[in-house]
Amino acid sequence: SIVQVSLALMLLPGRIIKAHFCTQTVGEASCDAFAAALRAADKNNVKMVLESLTTLIRLTSSAYWAPRLAQNGVFQALCDGLDDEKASGTVLAAQLVTLCRVIMVDPSAFYQCVKHIASTKGLSETRQLETTLDAMWRSFDYVGVSYDRKLIALAFANLLTLVRIRFVAWPYRPKAHASDCFAGQSTNI
């Protein structure tokens, strides 16, 4: 198992290998195992696999799992899965919670994964980010647990920490100057 391999690598006879190497190796192997499990899992087991993946995301550094999840297609499967009309509500909720855990742990890792998807699909980063966030927002209604809903709200708020993201499709368009709002009206202040 992965745990036995990691212990064997850490405790070689006469030497102790740095935990960084072991964690990186185990992290890569775990991400690849999750990718294989998601491809092989039936609809009933996908939620359990995603909950296990969420545990890995919460407990380890994003430096270990973010590049690997982008490369092996897990992140793209999560994003594309939100648009699947045949998926059950529990699977959509689990995918959304997993993506939100990524955002809460490291919003820049989320953005890097979105950039990777954009480059593989040949889209602009802004378009792919808009598509992903729109799919996440549409899946919000499938989440029934209150603490998961709070997580999603906090994850969207956490995305505001990324300076590079410009919210282009914001419904409120302010006037050029505050005095333009009262043009032609008399006001008593």
N, C-alpha and C positions, 0 to 999 in steps of 0.2 A: 504494500500500500504506500501511499504518498508519505504518510507519517513515518513508516519504517525506513524509507529511503532517506528522508530528511535527517532522522536520528543517526543513520549510518554515515551520512556525509559529515555530520557535525562531530562525531566521535571516532574519527579514523585513528588507528593505533598510533600513539605517540604524537598526534597532532590534533589540534582543534581548529577547524575551518571557521572563518568568520561567519557569523549569523547572517550577514548581509547576502553573501553568496547563496546560502541555503534558502533563505526567505525568497530570494529572486527566483531560484530554480523551482521551489515548491509553488510559488505564485504563478509562474508560467505554466507549470504542469497542471495546476488547479484550473486555470482559465481554459486550457485546452480540454480538460476533462469536462468542464461545464459546457463548452461548445458541443462536444460529442453527446453529452447527456441531453441537451436541448434539442439536438437534431433527432435523437432516437426516442425521446420521451413521447408518450401518447398525451392526449389532451388532459387526462386526469392527473398526470404527474408533473406537468409543466410548472404548476404553481409551487410544488415542493422544490423543484430544481431552482426556480427563481428565488425562493426564500433562502436557500442555501447560498446562492450567489450573492444575495444581499448581505448575508453574514460575512462572507469573504470581503466584500466591499467595505463594510463597516469596521472590520478588524485589522485590515492591512493598509499599508500606504498606497496611494494611488499610483505611485511610480512603478509598482509591481503589476497592477492589474489593468490600468488604463490603456497602455499601448497594446497589450495582448488582446484585450477585449475588442479593440478597434481592428486589429489585424486578423483575428480568427472569425470575425463576422458576428460575434454575439451582440455587440452594440447595435449593429445595423439590423439584426433580426429583432431586437427589442423595439427599435424605432419603427421598422416596417410592420411589426406585429400589431402596433396600435391602430393601423389602418385596416386590419383584417376584419371584414364584416362577418365572417363565420366564427370568429373566436368567441369564447364564452366571456361573460362579464368578469368572472373571477380571474381568468387568465389576463384579461386586459388590465384589471386592477393590479395584479402582481407585476406585470410589465411596467406599469406606470410607477409603482412604488419603487421598483428597482432603479429606474431611471432617476427618480427623485433622490434616492440615496446617493447615487453618483454625484448629483448636483450638490447635495448637502456636504459630502465629504470633500469634493474639490470641483468647484464650478469651472475652473480652467480645464480640467481633465474632460469634463463633459463637452466643453467647446472644442477641444482638440479632437475628440471622437466624432463630433458633428462635422468638423473640417475634413476628417478622413473619409467619412461617408460622402461628403460633397465631392471630394476629388475622385472617388471611385465611380460615382454616378455622373460625373461631368457637370455638376451644378455649381452655382455660386454658393459661397458659405452662407450668405444672407438668406438665399432661397431655401437651402436645406435646413437652416435653423428655424426659419418661419414654418416650414412644413412639419418639423419635429415638434415644435412648441404648440402648433395648432392641433396636431394629433394627440398630444398630451392633454390639452385643454378639453378636447372632445371626449376623452376617456375618463374625465374626472367624475362623471355621474355614476360610473360603475364601482367606485370606491365607496363602500358602505361603513367602514370603520372610522370613527371620528379622529383617532390619532393619525391614521393614514391621510385623511383629508387635511389635517393640520400640517403634516409633513409636506404634502404637495404645495400648500400655500407658502410654506417657508422656503421650499425649493425654488418656486417662482420668484420669491423676493430675493433669494440668494443669487439668482442670476443677475440681479441689478448690480452686483459687485464687479461684474465684468465690464470694464470700460469700453471694450471694443464693440460690444453689442449695441446697435442702434435700433430702437423700437420704431420702425418705419410705419407700421400700420396702426398707430395709436389713433383711436376714434376722435379725440379732442384736438382740434387745431386752433391754437390761440391766435388772436389778432396780432398784428405787427406791434402795436403799442396799446397800452391800457386805455389811453384816451379815445382810441378808435371804437371801443365798446360802447361809448356813450355819445357817439357822433349824432348830432341832430336832436339830442334829448337834453332837457334841462334837468339838472340835478340839484337838490338841496342837501348839502352835507353839513 
